[in-house]
Amino acid sequence: MNHESSALTGYKSIMGYQKFAYVLTCTLLALLIFIDPGHSQSSASDGEYVIGPGDLLTINFWQKPEFNVEARVSASGTIEIPLIGSLMVDGLTPTQLRDTIEGRISLLDVKVTQVSVNVKEYGSKVVYVTGGVLTPGKYNFEAIPNIWQIVLEAGGPTTTAQLDNVAVVRSGKDEKGQIIYVDLARALEAGDLSSLPEIHPGDTINISSTENAGKGAGQAATVSSPLQQRSVIYVWGAVTTPGTFSVQKNMDLLEAIIMAGGPSEKADLKQVRLYFRGVQQAEVAIIDMNKYISRAYPLPLQVHSGDAIYVPQKESAFLSTLSTLLSTLLYVGTTIVVSTFI
């Protein structure tokens, strides 16, 4: 009996020790996660924007608004903050920079316990757009989109823009000056933007224009943009007057095509494509207009500023069969979402 009692006591002691060790281990792990700033920041900054040279930062000190400052990140990746001085910020997220500033400022003024860091201008992710767009210039992005979305951001193509001859001039260290020619028109017609080259910070996108044909050096081409405003849609392909048009309130797909003079005799109204901006990526809807006209009421497909409509031409029977065969043999996944309507 004494032997059993002794064994039971020993068993309880072992179990008690294991429970204590388990609790102690969990506590230590929690403390390590809490005090390890690198782990805490990396977990909080997953997917967060990374600061780079050229970015304009807004830094606010909640308890001391007189310390508030806007600071441009220098080419060397640093900013200057009153009281603190120079800080290396290149490669940090706003959350990581906030934690760094809070740690520094608390040593100088214990009353300051909260700091906010926001990116006002994304200068490190700049792309230049020139040529046949409504508003050529420099454009900043939080995340650089594809070529077509950048063209739309620049006001869209002019009526004389040659989308089959778009030049991308690289600016990176390893490929500086390299020129890549892109047939954007073909990608749009195919409804597949996955083959478009990725655009890098500092790149220049130049869209050639028929207005420049035959122009000598020093001769400026006259820009004939139909509208100098952002509230526009783009209609091209097999329509009477392709180009850029002002968006009317509650305008639907059919009205937009009519505004472009209506479809031509060779238009394939069963494969009309509507390009629009999705939540995270460019999207394209393929619409059979013959069915749309009879079924759209009372819920027409409305178009919005920045949308683009492409009306393809009818193919001959031979080309149609060949296209279907090649599409089957050479099918590749697409990065844009394709939806078929009606």
Secondary structure, 3 states (H helix, E strand, C coil): CHHHHHHHHHHHHHHHHHHHHHHHHHHHHHHHHHHCHHHHHHHHCCCCCCCCCCCEEEEEECCCHHHCEEEECCCCCEEEECCCEEEECCCCCHHHHHHHHHHHHHHHCCCCCCEEEEEEECCCCEEEEEECECCCEEEECCCCCCHHHHHHHCCCECCCEEEEEEEEECCCCCCCCCEEEECHHHHHHHCCCCCCCCCCCCCEEEEEEHHHCCCCCCCCCCCCCCCCCCCEEEEEECECCCEEEECCCCCEHHHHHHHCCCECCCECCCCEEEEEECCCCEEEEEECHHHHHHHCCCCCCECCCCCEEEECECCCHHHHHHHHHHHHHCCCCCCCEEEEEC
